Amino acid sequence: MPKLNVSVPHSLEKEEAARRLSYLMDGIKSKYANQVKILEEEFGETSGTFAFKTMGLTIRGTAEVTETDATINCDLPFAAMMVKGRIEKELRASLKKVLG
């Protein structure tokens, strides 16, 4: 399965960056509520796993915040390869916005 890895540096306290990352996830769920079905969402203080289904495709991944960056890793179905660049661009921009 193809991978999507997006990592964005931050200068926040680790806990604050994790809190902001959770806001990003909440925003995605809200914005795409009629297009995305959440299958799994487990987050601890600074890391977690998620899975969702959209347009018949299941995407699974992890999110982790360290002292210096926030990283989201996803396994993409082959059918999503056509939009991988767009997903990566939007995800990176959203991470920069919430961590900036």
N, C-alpha and C positions, 0 to 999 in steps of 0.2 A: 504494500500500500504506500502511495506517495506521502511524503511528509511536508508539513508546513511549519516552519519555525520562525517566530518573530520575537526578538528581544530588543527592549528599549531601556537605555540607561535612565537612572533617576538620581536625584540628590536629596530625597526625602528620607525620613526615618523608615525603617523597614515596615513597621506596623501601619504607618500612614499610607505608604505605597500599596500595601495589601488592602487596606480599606478602600482606597480609590479604585483599585482593580475590581473589587466587588461591585462598586458603583457602575463600572463599565459593563460588567456582566448583567446587572439589573437593567441597565439602559438598553442593551441588546435585546434582552427578553421582552422589554416593553415595546421597543420600536418595531420588532419583527414578530409580535405575538401571534398574528394570524398566519405567519409563514413558517414558524419554527415550533416544533414540539420538543420540550425538554425531556430527555430520557433519564438523565443522571446528572446530579450536581452535588458534589461533596467537597466542601472547602473547610480547611482548618485555618489556623492563624495566618499562614503565609504560603500555603500551597493547596492544590486540590485537583480534582478530576471532573470532567464533564463529558456529556454526550448529548447530542440533539439530532433531530431529523428535520430535514428541509428538502422540499422538492423531491421526495422519495429517496434522498441520500442521507446516510447516517455518518456523522462526523464525531469522532472521539478525540479527547485531548487532555492535556494537563496545563496548569498555570502555576507559576512559582515566582515568588518575590524574594530576592536576596538583598543584601545591603546596598548593592550598586545597580541592579537592573530588575526588570520584570520580563518574564519569558512565558510565551504561550506556544505549546507544541501541539500539533494536530495530525492525526492520520486522516488523509483525504481519500475518498473513493476515487478510482480512476476516472469516473464520469465527471468529477469536479475539476479535473486538470485544466479544462478550458477556461475556468474562472479563477484559477489559483492566484494569478498575479493581482487580480482585482481584490480578492479576499485579503491577500497579504498587505496590499497598499492601504485598504480601509482599516484593517486591524492595527497596523503600525501607526497610522494617523490618529486613531482613537486612543491608543495607548499613550502616545506623546501628549495628546490633549489632556487626559486625566492625570498624567504624572508630571505635567509641566508646571 
